[in-house]
Every structure is written in structure tokens, then in C-alpha cells.
């Protein structure tokens, strides 16, 4: 039987639907246009859309654009487009997020998305009362390099909550891995978009919905 003082949630694919790759490719192109590149190579667009900083570093030689400057533009456009998509109902909240109310634990959000985007999501959907700490990545190259499975943002959340007696809930192998590295338990949320995902590491829990997770934690109390 397992109890936790805190439950920390990923955002995209857990609380809200994933951002469409077409939107991220549009973001990448607009960021290039900001720096005077109107027809960037598809490989560079792909690297930027996927947040592949190592692959994207080639723009410094190809276009004489500092990676840090391009990335700042990319992040600005990503925040704007995602917030627009949320307002338009194109990036909705999952229905089972209502299960947050069934969890008496202290709660937080730690996401690889931009901090401004994550804060907007929590505010837009009225989730602020659920969470004591909300964190996305800093909109810098350094902030991006600290993304999961690096533990930087999760460690900060756990420090803010004042406990390591926690469960981290996510929908990707990186989420299971970051929990392991941080020394906390993990719950893998196998939503439809992760039906065929193979995990490198076994999570503490595997569920298909947040409702099922709340039931599992309720039974473990």
C-alpha cells in the first residue's frame, strides 16, 4: 500500500491535448522569417519544430543566426500560437481532468512546454486552485537543455512542495525516466496517442485515464 504527500503532473498529453506538429512547424518557419530566412531547409524546420537543439545548431553556420536568438524567437511564436489554439478550442482539456478533485494530495505541474504557455493553460481552464506550483521551461537554450528527462524543473517543484514523497504523472518514456532520476515514483498515462509506446523503464503505475489513477491512489490510501 502506497501513499504520497504530493502528485506532480506533466501537462501536454496529460491535462491538455498535444500540440499539433503542423502548428510547431509553422512556428519554426515564422521564427526563421523573423531572422530574414523565408525559405528554410526542411531539415532545419524539423529540428526547430521538435526542439532538437543539437540539430538546429547548424543554423549558426548556415545563416549566421545565433542559436540563442533564433530559439528566443521560436519560443515567442510557440507561446503565441499555442495560446491562440487554446482560445479557439483546438488544444482542449481532457475530460478526465475533473479527477484532480478526487485527489487530496498536494499537486503541481511540471512540463517541457514553455512556462508562459503552461501558466496560460492553467489560468484559461481554471485549474489554478488545484496546483501549488506550476513550471514550464525557461524560453532560452539553457532552459530547453534542462527539459525532461533532466530533473531540473521536477527537482524545483519538489523543493517548492517540500517533499520527495511524490508521484510524477506523465505520458512519455521521458516522464518515467525523470521520475526515476529524481528518486520518486511514476505513473505512465497510456492515452490513445501512446497506445503503442514502448517504455524503457517500468513505471510504478500504468493507467489509461486520470480517473483510473485517482481510483488507484484511492485504493492505496
Phi, psi and omega per residue, in radians:
X1 nan 2.299 -3.025
X2 -2.208 2.300 3.017
X3 -2.097 2.758 3.139
X4 -2.344 2.556 2.999
X5 -1.379 -0.515 -3.058
X6 -2.500 2.634 3.009
X7 -2.212 2.196 -3.105
X8 -1.971 2.350 -3.030
X9 -2.001 2.446 2.835
X10 -1.199 2.977 -3.085
X11 -1.892 -1.233 -3.067
X12 -1.222 2.229 -3.089
X13 1.495 -0.084 3.126
X14 -2.116 -1.011 3.099
X15 -1.623 -0.740 3.119
X16 -2.194 2.788 -3.141
X17 -1.157 2.726 -3.125
X18 -1.109 2.642 3.027
X19 -1.289 2.328 -3.116
X20 -1.138 2.441 3.131
X21 -1.111 -0.555 3.094
X22 -1.063 -0.659 3.105
X23 -1.140 -0.750 -3.128
X24 -1.179 -0.558 3.064
X25 -1.219 -0.643 3.073
X26 -1.130 -0.723 3.063
X27 -0.985 -0.828 -3.112
X28 -1.048 -0.767 -3.123
X29 -1.155 -0.717 -3.140
X30 -1.155 -0.625 3.097
X31 -1.153 -0.685 3.058
X32 -1.106 -0.739 -3.141
X33 -1.086 -0.589 3.080
X34 -1.006 -0.540 -3.116
X35 -1.797 0.347 3.012
X36 1.452 0.222 3.123
X37 -1.904 1.785 -3.033
X38 -1.561 -0.302 -3.129
X39 -2.370 1.205 -3.084
X40 -1.232 2.632 3.072
X41 -1.025 2.534 -3.107
X42 -1.032 -0.597 3.140
X43 -1.089 -0.714 3.125
X44 -1.174 -0.676 3.092
X45 -1.075 -0.766 3.141
X46 -1.103 -0.788 3.127
X47 -1.034 -0.774 -3.116
X48 -1.179 -0.730 -3.124
X49 -1.105 -0.655 -3.091
X50 -1.567 -0.065 -3.141
X51 1.275 0.486 3.139
X52 -1.464 1.596 -3.058
X53 -1.160 -0.636 -3.128
X54 -1.135 -0.771 3.093
X55 -1.172 -0.609 -3.095
X56 -1.286 -0.322 -3.091
X57 -1.036 -0.354 -3.141
X58 -1.122 -0.302 -3.122
X59 -1.156 -0.376 -3.137
X60 -1.145 -0.654 3.093
X61 -1.476 -0.654 -3.061
X62 -1.227 -0.687 -3.013
X63 -2.238 0.065 -3.110
X64 0.983 0.716 3.064
X65 -1.928 2.189 3.081
X66 -1.125 2.309 -3.125
X67 -0.954 -0.723 -3.118
X68 -1.081 -0.670 -3.140
X69 -1.220 -0.783 3.116
X70 -1.075 -0.776 -3.065
X71 -1.111 -0.669 3.095
X72 -1.054 -0.718 3.093
X73 -1.156 -0.757 3.125
X74 -1.013 -0.762 -3.122
X75 -1.166 -0.714 3.112
X76 -1.043 -0.821 3.135
X77 -1.151 -0.654 -3.132
X78 -1.122 -0.755 3.105
X79 -1.057 -0.837 -3.088
X80 -1.082 -0.836 -3.088
X81 -1.185 -0.673 3.136
X82 -1.184 -0.709 3.109
X83 -1.107 -0.682 3.074
X84 -1.096 -0.736 3.135
X85 -1.120 -0.664 3.122
X86 -1.156 -0.788 3.117
X87 -1.063 -0.603 -3.113
X88 -1.446 -0.020 -3.137
X89 1.391 0.276 -3.086
X90 -1.599 -0.110 3.099
X91 -2.398 1.295 -2.958
X92 -1.435 2.892 3.023
X93 -1.317 2.478 3.033
X94 -1.237 2.504 -3.116
X95 -1.042 -0.605 -3.028
X96 -1.383 0.059 3.051
X97 -1.102 -0.334 3.055
X98 -1.014 -0.363 3.135
X99 -1.174 -0.267 3.070
X100 -0.983 -0.585 3.138
X101 -1.191 -0.273 3.128
X102 -1.582 -0.059 -3.121
X103 -1.802 1.986 -3.107
X104 -1.395 -0.061 -3.078
X105 -1.183 2.781 2.896
X106 -1.186 2.490 -2.987
X107 -2.339 2.667 3.107
X108 -2.590 2.916 3.056
X109 -2.146 2.316 3.020
X110 -2.320 2.055 -3.008
X111 -2.272 2.678 3.009
X112 -1.442 -0.120 3.099
X113 -1.320 2.940 -3.119
X114 -1.111 2.537 -3.118
X115 -1.028 -0.732 -3.128
X116 -1.096 -0.686 3.098
X117 -1.122 -0.790 -3.102
X118 -1.140 -0.749 3.085
X119 -1.056 -0.706 3.118
X120 -1.083 -0.760 3.140
X121 -1.052 -0.835 -3.122
X122 -1.075 -0.726 3.138
X123 -1.244 -0.802 -3.070
X124 -1.052 -0.701 -3.092
X125 -1.641 0.099 3.067
X126 1.162 0.677 -3.091
X127 -1.706 -0.013 -2.997
X128 -1.003 -0.575 -3.117
X129 -1.184 -0.325 -3.120
X130 -1.401 -0.499 -2.895
X131 -2.041 2.311 3.075
X132 -1.495 -0.376 -3.075
X133 -2.573 2.291 3.125
X134 -2.253 2.200 -3.087
X135 -2.461 2.249 2.890
X136 -2.072 -3.072 -3.066
X137 -1.377 2.637 2.996
X138 -1.163 2.501 -3.064
X139 -1.439 0.861 -3.132
X140 -2.316 2.893 3.066
X141 -1.055 -0.758 3.119
X142 -1.066 -0.733 3.108
X143 -1.090 -0.682 3.122
X144 -1.180 -0.628 3.129
X145 -1.215 -0.266 3.113
X146 -1.604 0.101 3.131
X147 -1.076 2.771 3.021
X148 -0.982 2.458 0.294
X149 -1.508 0.138 2.962
X150 -1.092 2.584 -2.977
X151 -1.652 0.054 -2.993
X152 -0.873 -0.951 -3.054
X153 -1.294 -0.617 3.087
X154 -1.191 -0.732 3.088
X155 -1.021 -0.744 -3.135
X156 -1.104 -0.684 3.119
X157 -1.149 -0.767 3.139
X158 -1.132 -0.657 3.073
X159 -1.113 -0.720 3.132
X160 -1.134 -0.618 3.119
X161 -1.378 -0.321 3.111
X162 1.297 0.519 -3.133
X163 -2.693 2.655 2.957
X164 -1.981 0.087 3.078
X165 -1.515 1.343 -2.932
X166 -2.489 2.815 3.060
X167 -2.121 2.320 3.061
X168 -1.853 2.270 -3.047
X169 -1.952 2.130 3.134
X170 -2.617 3.105 -3.057
X171 -2.132 0.343 -3.131
X172 -2.470 2.812 3.062
X173 -1.002 -0.565 3.112
X174 -1.086 -0.580 -3.139
X175 -1.208 -0.685 3.084
X176 -1.163 -0.702 -3.116
X177 -1.184 -0.741 -3.116
X178 -1.142 -0.622 3.078
X179 -1.091 -0.770 3.118
X180 -1.044 -0.812 -3.117
X181 -1.122 -0.583 -3.125
X182 -1.449 -0.133 3.098
X183 1.401 0.474 3.098
X184 -2.163 2.897 3.130
X185 -1.304 2.859 -3.092
X186 -2.308 2.625 2.988
X187 -2.200 2.124 3.104
X188 -1.654 2.101 -3.132
X189 -1.656 1.816 -3.067
X190 -1.572 1.342 3.037
X191 -1.271 3.068 -3.057
X192 -0.984 -0.657 -3.102
X193 -1.268 -0.126 3.084
X194 -2.012 0.327 -3.064
X195 -0.991 -0.634 -3.065
X196 -1.829 0.158 -3.111
X197 -1.199 2.295 3.082
X198 -1.782 2.217 -3.110
X199 -1.609 2.432 3.075
X200 -1.427 -0.364 -3.079
X201 -2.363 2.444 -3.100
X202 -1.354 2.213 3.106
X203 -1.383 2.891 3.069
X204 -1.195 -0.708 3.083
X205 -2.249 2.610 2.922
X206 -2.327 2.119 -3.090
X207 -2.382 2.857 3.134
X208 -1.745 -0.302 -3.121
X209 -2.497 2.823 3.044
X210 -1.224 -0.484 3.055
X211 -1.094 -0.755 3.111
X212 -1.135 -0.624 3.101
X213 -1.138 -0.788 3.115
X214 -1.047 -0.690 3.089
X215 -1.108 -0.758 -3.120
X216 -1.116 -0.744 3.137
X217 -1.243 -0.577 3.082
X218 -1.121 -0.699 3.124
X219 -1.216 -0.424 -3.083
X220 -1.542 -0.098 -3.083
X221 -1.405 nan nan
